[in-house]
Amino acid sequence: MGYIQKQRGKYRARYRDPLGRGTSTTFDRKADAQRFLAEMETEKAPGNWIDPRHAAIPLAHWADEFLLLAPRLSPSTQETYRRDLNVPDASTRSRW
């Protein structure tokens, strides 16, 4: 479990991620820091944890990285994924 430090009128929530790296986030209210730590612990338990610093990675960047790290996909599957990701306008996509 993480812990909270009070610094200059703010509350710093400190915790260790699943890889053991120390991380911190600052909040104005202690209750927000406590809630944040509880969420991080809850997400780490079943293996659903996502590093909050990297949660906002653009889809294009993620897709490029995924395709580089997926060498077992056949070339035609990779090409299909690339084609589907390169739709020029969201309005041309069908609604589900």
Secondary structure, 3 states (H helix, E strand, C coil): CCEEEEECCEEEEEEECCCCCEEEEEECCHHHHHHHHHHHHHHHCCCCCCCHHHCCCCHHHHHHHHHHCCCCCCHHHHHHHHHHHCCCCHHHCCCC
